[in-house]
Amino acid sequence: MKSPKIVALIVGLLGIVSFAWALSIGSFHIALNDWLHLSSDQWLVISQIRLPRVLCAFVVGASLATAGCAFQSILHNPLADPYILGISAGAGLGAVSTALLGLALGLAIPLSVGAWIGACLTIALVFGIVNQKRKFSALHFILAGIMINALCSALTLLCLYQLEAQIRPVMMWLMGDVSQAGYPQLAVASTMTILGFFILKKSATALNIVALNDQVAQSVGIRVQRLRIVVFFAASLLTASAVSCAGVIGFMGLVIPHIFRLLLNDDFKLLLPFSWVGGGVFLVFADALSRQLSGLSELPIGVITSCIGAPLFLMLLLRKSTK
């Protein structure tokens, strides 16, 4: 296990480099020496286009990683994340349904509106299915999420079949896209991620005890079922906020918490803040890399996160298993 201070220093340095790179890269390149005396055009590009995009990428990455960390802790399952639980797929279905409805009505309805509604309905549906059982079961939770994920994915493909003129922006959305992010989306996402973070942070001690087993938690006065409901909805709203802002981005909620669990330990008081900051920094870096690789075109950020994250996670996992 590495020292938390060392890990924090590494994450902080990577964050500074990623933010500077993301603000400089693009069709209108800003060199390092230009930062000391920015022209009016350069300042306009940074303040109105790149800054909201970079901040949105950070907030989305932080939200998804935090949500994944919370799901894994409360369900005692390392595979639990917003994507597997079907919440991301529900948000994606809401987005394409909105595009289809807007096309039929001749209206320009923001995809984020449909994504938010779809994610919230999926939250209620998964929780409603699992709540039919009197005794909580993490396995039932995961299975219900996988079922909802498959159903929403199938319905999404059906909606895409009906879309022609809007197929490209919707496909970009489904693969993750922060290129359309602005200050209004950033304001909503930031409010939700801060609210969700503090709700989960307040539950950190209780989650560490619940991780032992439910009987121990109940013996010290923790209301386990109530805690699960609070954590589940806080993490789900973080996911809904992230998807409504940047589309469906897989991997983040699964791998980022695992990376810090391998580097640090299973203490939720450490995992939560490190996942929040680390997820945000990683998505900022991935967005900058996607623009560097694609030039004038837009490469879906979800492709970058998967291509970088999967080998990195495998490397850390193999290194951990050999110790």
C-alpha positions as CSV (number, residue, x, y, z in Angstrom):
1,M,0.0,0.0,0.0
2,K,1.3,3.4,-0.9
3,S,1.1,6.4,1.4
4,P,-2.1,8.5,0.8
5,K,0.0,11.6,0.7
6,I,2.2,10.2,-2.1
7,V,-0.9,9.1,-4.1
8,A,-2.5,12.5,-3.6
9,L,0.7,14.2,-4.8
10,I,0.7,12.1,-8.0
11,V,-3.0,12.7,-8.7
12,G,-2.5,16.4,-8.1
13,L,0.4,16.7,-10.5
14,L,-1.5,14.6,-13.1
15,G,-4.4,16.9,-12.6
16,I,-2.4,20.1,-13.3
17,V,-0.8,18.6,-16.4
18,S,-4.2,17.4,-17.7
19,F,-6.0,20.7,-17.1
20,A,-3.2,22.7,-18.8
21,W,-3.1,20.3,-21.8
22,A,-6.9,20.2,-22.1
23,L,-7.2,24.0,-22.1
24,S,-4.4,24.4,-24.7
25,I,-5.2,21.6,-27.2
26,G,-7.6,22.0,-30.1
27,S,-8.0,23.5,-33.6
28,F,-7.0,26.8,-32.1
29,H,-3.8,25.8,-30.3
30,I,-2.5,27.9,-27.5
31,A,1.2,27.6,-26.9
32,L,2.8,27.5,-23.4
33,N,4.4,31.0,-23.8
34,D,1.0,32.5,-24.9
35,W,-0.5,31.9,-21.4
36,L,1.4,35.0,-20.1
37,H,-0.2,37.3,-22.5
38,L,-3.4,35.9,-23.9
39,S,-5.1,37.8,-26.8
40,S,-8.8,38.5,-26.7
41,D,-9.5,35.7,-29.1
42,Q,-7.5,33.2,-27.1
43,W,-9.3,34.2,-23.9
44,L,-12.7,33.9,-25.6
45,V,-11.9,30.4,-26.7
46,I,-10.7,29.4,-23.3
47,S,-13.4,31.0,-21.2
48,Q,-16.4,30.1,-23.4
49,I,-15.5,26.8,-25.1
50,R,-12.7,24.9,-23.4
51,L,-13.1,25.8,-19.7
52,P,-16.7,24.6,-19.4
53,R,-15.8,21.5,-21.4
54,V,-12.8,20.7,-19.2
55,L,-14.8,21.4,-16.0
56,C,-17.7,19.3,-17.2
57,A,-15.3,16.4,-18.0
58,F,-13.9,16.7,-14.4
59,V,-17.4,16.7,-12.8
60,V,-18.6,13.8,-14.9
61,G,-15.6,11.7,-14.2
62,A,-15.8,12.5,-10.5
63,S,-19.5,11.7,-10.4
64,L,-19.2,8.3,-12.2
65,A,-16.1,7.2,-10.2
66,T,-17.8,8.2,-6.9
67,A,-21.0,6.4,-7.8
68,G,-19.1,3.3,-8.7
69,C,-17.2,3.4,-5.4
70,A,-20.4,3.7,-3.5
71,F,-22.2,0.9,-5.3
72,Q,-19.3,-1.4,-4.8
73,S,-19.2,-0.6,-1.1
74,I,-22.9,-0.9,-0.4
75,L,-23.4,-4.0,-2.5
76,H,-20.2,-5.8,-1.4
77,N,-19.5,-6.6,-5.0
78,P,-16.5,-5.4,-7.0
79,L,-18.4,-5.6,-10.3
80,A,-21.1,-3.1,-9.2
81,D,-21.0,0.2,-11.2
82,P,-23.6,2.5,-12.8
83,Y,-23.2,0.8,-16.2
84,I,-23.7,-2.8,-15.0
85,L,-26.7,-1.7,-12.8
86,G,-28.4,-0.4,-15.9
87,I,-28.6,3.2,-14.9
88,S,-26.3,4.4,-17.7
89,A,-28.2,2.3,-20.3
90,G,-31.5,3.8,-19.0
91,A,-30.1,7.3,-19.4
92,G,-29.0,6.4,-23.0
93,L,-32.5,5.1,-23.8
94,G,-33.9,8.3,-22.5
95,A,-31.6,10.3,-24.7
96,V,-32.4,8.5,-27.9
97,S,-36.1,8.5,-27.1
98,T,-35.9,12.2,-26.7
99,A,-34.2,12.6,-30.1
100,L,-36.8,10.4,-31.7
101,L,-39.6,12.4,-30.1
102,G,-38.1,15.7,-31.1
103,L,-37.7,14.4,-34.7
104,A,-41.3,13.4,-34.8
105,L,-42.5,16.8,-33.3
106,G,-40.1,18.9,-35.2
107,L,-38.5,20.2,-32.0
108,A,-34.9,20.5,-30.8
109,I,-35.2,18.8,-27.4
110,P,-31.9,18.6,-25.5
111,L,-30.6,15.0,-25.1
112,S,-29.7,15.8,-21.5
113,V,-33.4,16.2,-20.6
114,G,-34.2,12.7,-21.8
115,A,-31.1,11.2,-20.3
116,W,-32.0,12.6,-16.9
117,I,-35.5,11.3,-17.1
118,G,-34.4,7.9,-18.3
119,A,-31.8,7.5,-15.6
120,C,-34.2,8.5,-12.8
121,L,-36.9,6.1,-14.1
122,T,-34.3,3.3,-14.2
123,I,-33.3,4.1,-10.6
124,A,-36.9,3.6,-9.5
125,L,-37.4,0.5,-11.6
126,V,-34.3,-1.4,-10.4
127,F,-35.0,-0.4,-6.8
128,G,-38.6,-1.4,-7.2
129,I,-37.8,-4.8,-8.5
130,V,-35.3,-5.5,-5.7
131,N,-37.6,-4.1,-3.0
132,Q,-40.1,-6.9,-3.8
133,K,-37.8,-9.1,-1.7
134,R,-38.2,-8.7,2.1
135,K,-34.5,-9.6,2.6
136,F,-31.9,-7.5,0.8
137,S,-29.7,-9.4,-1.7
138,A,-26.8,-7.8,-3.5
139,L,-27.0,-10.6,-6.1
140,H,-30.6,-9.8,-6.9
141,F,-29.6,-6.1,-7.2
142,I,-26.9,-7.0,-9.7
143,L,-29.1,-9.3,-11.7
144,A,-31.9,-6.8,-11.8
145,G,-29.5,-4.2,-13.1
146,I,-28.1,-6.5,-15.8
147,M,-31.7,-7.3,-16.9
148,I,-32.6,-3.6,-17.1
149,N,-29.3,-2.9,-18.9
150,A,-30.1,-5.5,-21.6
151,L,-33.7,-4.3,-22.0
152,C,-32.7,-0.6,-22.3
153,S,-29.9,-1.5,-24.7
154,A,-32.4,-3.4,-26.9
155,L,-34.9,-0.5,-26.9
156,T,-32.1,1.9,-27.6
157,L,-31.1,0.0,-30.8
158,L,-34.8,0.0,-31.8
159,C,-34.9,3.8,-31.4
160,L,-31.7,4.2,-33.4
161,Y,-33.2,2.1,-36.2
162,Q,-35.9,4.8,-36.5
163,L,-33.3,7.7,-36.5
164,E,-31.5,8.8,-39.7
165,A,-30.8,12.5,-39.7
166,Q,-29.8,12.6,-36.1
167,I,-27.9,9.3,-35.9
168,R,-24.4,10.8,-35.6
169,P,-25.0,13.1,-32.6
170,V,-26.9,10.3,-30.8
171,M,-24.2,7.8,-31.5
172,M,-21.6,10.3,-30.1
173,W,-23.8,10.6,-27.1
174,L,-24.0,6.9,-26.5
175,M,-20.2,6.6,-26.7
176,G,-19.6,9.6,-24.4
177,D,-19.4,13.3,-25.5
178,V,-18.4,16.4,-23.6
179,S,-18.0,18.6,-26.7
180,Q,-21.4,20.2,-26.3
181,A,-20.9,21.0,-22.6
182,G,-21.7,24.5,-21.5
183,Y,-22.0,26.5,-18.2
184,P,-25.7,25.6,-17.7
185,Q,-25.0,21.8,-17.9
186,L,-21.9,22.4,-15.7
187,A,-24.0,24.2,-13.1
188,V,-26.5,21.3,-12.8
189,A,-23.8,18.6,-12.8
190,S,-21.6,20.4,-10.3
191,T,-24.5,20.9,-7.9
192,M,-25.5,17.2,-8.0
193,T,-22.0,15.9,-7.7
194,I,-21.2,18.1,-4.7
195,L,-24.5,17.1,-3.0
196,G,-24.0,13.4,-3.8
197,F,-20.4,13.5,-2.6
198,F,-21.3,15.0,0.8
199,I,-24.2,12.6,1.3
200,L,-21.8,9.7,0.7
201,K,-19.0,11.2,2.8
202,K,-21.3,11.5,5.7
203,S,-22.1,7.8,5.4
204,A,-18.4,6.7,5.1
205,T,-18.0,5.4,8.7
206,A,-21.3,3.5,8.5
207,L,-20.3,2.0,5.1
208,N,-17.0,0.7,6.6
209,I,-18.9,-1.1,9.3
210,V,-21.6,-2.5,6.9
211,A,-18.7,-3.9,4.9
212,L,-18.0,-6.3,7.7
213,N,-21.6,-7.7,7.7
214,D,-25.1,-6.5,8.4
215,Q,-25.3,-8.1,11.8
216,V,-22.3,-6.2,13.1
217,A,-23.7,-2.9,11.7
218,Q,-27.1,-3.5,13.2
219,S,-25.5,-4.3,16.6
220,V,-23.9,-0.8,16.8
221,G,-27.2,0.9,15.9
222,I,-26.8,1.4,12.1
223,R,-30.1,1.2,10.2
224,V,-28.7,-0.9,7.3
225,Q,-31.7,-0.8,5.0
226,R,-32.1,3.0,5.4
227,L,-28.3,3.4,4.7
228,R,-28.6,1.4,1.5
229,I,-31.5,3.5,0.2
230,V,-29.6,6.7,0.9
231,V,-26.4,5.5,-0.7
232,F,-28.1,4.0,-3.6
233,F,-30.1,7.1,-4.5
234,A,-27.1,9.4,-3.9
235,A,-24.9,7.3,-6.3
236,S,-27.7,7.0,-8.8
237,L,-28.3,10.7,-9.0
238,L,-24.6,11.2,-9.5
239,T,-24.8,8.9,-12.4
240,A,-27.9,10.6,-13.8
241,S,-26.2,14.0,-13.5
242,A,-23.1,12.7,-15.3
243,V,-25.0,11.0,-18.2
244,S,-27.3,14.0,-18.7
245,C,-24.2,16.2,-19.1
246,A,-21.9,14.0,-21.2
247,G,-23.7,10.9,-22.4
248,V,-23.0,7.3,-21.6
249,I,-19.4,6.7,-20.5
250,G,-18.6,3.2,-19.3
251,F,-15.6,1.9,-17.3
252,M,-15.2,5.0,-15.0
253,G,-17.4,3.7,-12.1
254,L,-15.8,0.2,-12.3
255,V,-12.1,0.8,-12.7
256,I,-11.2,4.1,-11.0
257,P,-12.3,2.9,-7.5
258,H,-10.5,-0.4,-8.0
259,I,-7.3,1.5,-8.9
260,F,-7.3,3.4,-5.7
261,R,-8.4,0.3,-3.7
262,L,-5.2,-1.4,-5.0
263,L,-3.0,1.6,-4.3
264,L,-4.5,2.4,-0.9
265,N,-7.0,0.1,1.0
266,D,-10.7,-0.5,1.4
267,D,-11.3,2.4,3.8
268,F,-14.3,4.3,2.3
269,K,-13.1,7.5,3.9
270,L,-10.0,7.3,1.6
271,L,-11.6,5.7,-1.4
272,L,-14.4,8.3,-1.8
273,P,-12.3,11.5,-2.1
274,F,-9.6,9.8,-4.1
275,S,-12.1,8.3,-6.5
276,W,-13.8,11.7,-6.9
277,V,-10.6,13.6,-7.7
278,G,-9.0,10.7,-9.6
279,G,-12.1,10.1,-11.8
280,G,-12.3,13.8,-12.7
281,V,-8.6,14.1,-13.5
282,F,-8.7,10.9,-15.6
283,L,-11.6,12.1,-17.7
284,V,-10.0,15.5,-18.3
285,F,-6.9,13.7,-19.5
286,A,-9.0,11.3,-21.7
287,D,-10.8,14.3,-23.3
288,A,-7.5,16.1,-24.1
289,L,-6.1,12.9,-25.6
290,S,-9.2,12.4,-27.7
291,R,-8.8,15.9,-29.2
292,Q,-5.1,15.3,-29.7
293,L,-5.6,12.1,-31.6
294,S,-8.7,13.2,-33.6
295,G,-7.6,16.6,-34.7
296,L,-10.6,18.7,-36.1
297,S,-13.0,15.8,-35.7
298,E,-14.4,14.5,-32.4
299,L,-13.4,11.1,-31.1
300,P,-15.8,9.7,-28.5
301,I,-14.3,10.0,-25.0
302,G,-15.8,6.7,-24.0
303,V,-13.5,4.9,-26.5
304,I,-10.5,6.6,-24.9
305,T,-11.4,5.8,-21.4
306,S,-11.9,2.1,-22.2
307,C,-8.6,1.8,-24.2
308,I,-6.6,3.5,-21.5
309,G,-8.3,2.2,-18.4
310,A,-8.7,-1.5,-19.2
311,P,-4.9,-2.2,-19.7
312,L,-4.0,0.1,-16.8
313,F,-6.4,-1.8,-14.5
314,L,-5.2,-5.2,-15.7
315,M,-1.5,-4.1,-15.1
316,L,-2.3,-3.0,-11.5
317,L,-4.3,-6.2,-10.9
318,L,-1.6,-8.5,-12.1
319,R,1.0,-6.5,-10.1
320,K,-1.1,-6.8,-7.0
321,S,-1.6,-10.6,-7.5
322,T,2.1,-11.3,-7.7
323,K,2.9,-9.7,-4.3
